[in-house]
Amino acid sequence: MEKILCTLGLILVLAGCEALTSSNDGIPRIRSQADVDAYNATVSVASNRLVCTRERVVGSNIPQFVCMTVAQRERIAEQAREDVRQLSDELQNVIGN
């Protein structure tokens, strides 16, 4: 009986933790590729389509489902290219002087 009560208590605590981390911003949580496909079926603009990958985020070995729109991914890639160009230029200035 005690094991059953402990198990139920653990389930309630975990359910409470999930409720705390869920955002209530009106956007449904994407938890699987099926959710991504369902969302993408409703999007008419290609840049608004979601692309999701399982990634190991910094500070954790547990992969998380990370989703971004095509436009967000392109912006991040362009910013990374610009940062590399800027660092390369600065390095050339330091070496050249």
N, C-alpha and C positions, 0 to 999 in steps of 0.2 A: 504494500500500500504506500509505503514511504517513497519507493522508487517511482511510482506512478505520479505522486504529487510533485516530486522533484522534476520529473520530465515535463509535466504540464507547466510548472513554474518556469522552466527554461524556455519552453515554447512561447509563453506569454512575454518573457523578457525579450526574446529575439524578435517577436512580432512588434513589440514596442520600439525596438531599435530601428526596425525597417520603417516604421511610421515616422520616426524622427528624421530620417535621412531622405524621405520622399519629399520632393518639392510640390507645392500646390500652386503652380503657376499656370495651370490649364493645359500644359503640354504633357501628353501621355509619355510615360517612360518607355524607352526602347530597350528591350531585354534580349531580343533574338533577331536573327536574320529575317525571320518571318514578319516581325514587327517592322523592320526596315523596308521590306518589300511592300507591305501594306501601306506604309506612309508614302513611299515613292510612287505608288500607283495613283495617289491623290495629287501629286505635284505636277504642274504643267511646265515649269521652267527648269531646264536641265541643271542650272547652277544651284537650284534649291534642293536637288536630290541629296539624300543622305548617303554617306559612305561610312561604314562602321568596321572597325577592326578590333581584335583582341590585343591589347598592349599591356606590357608590364610597366606600370607607372612608377615614377621615381619614389623610392622609399618603401616599395612593396614588391614582393615576388609573385603576388596573386594577380593574374591577368584580369583586366577590366575591359568591358565593352565600351570603346570610345567612338563616339559618332560626331561627325562634322559634315557640313554641307560641302558640295564641290567648290563653291565660291570661297568658303572659309579655308579649305585645304590649299587652294590656289594662292590666297592671300598670305598664308603662312609660308608657303614655298617661296613666293616672291620676296617676302621679308627676309627669309634665310639667305637667298641669293644676294640681296642687297647688303646684308650684314657681312657676308663673305667678301664681296667686292670692296666694301669700306675697309675691312681689316687688311685685305691684301694691299690696298692703296697706302694705308698707314704704315704697313710693314715695309713697303718699297721706299717710302719717304724716310723711314728710320735707317734702313740699310744704305740708301743712296747718300745720306748726309754723313 
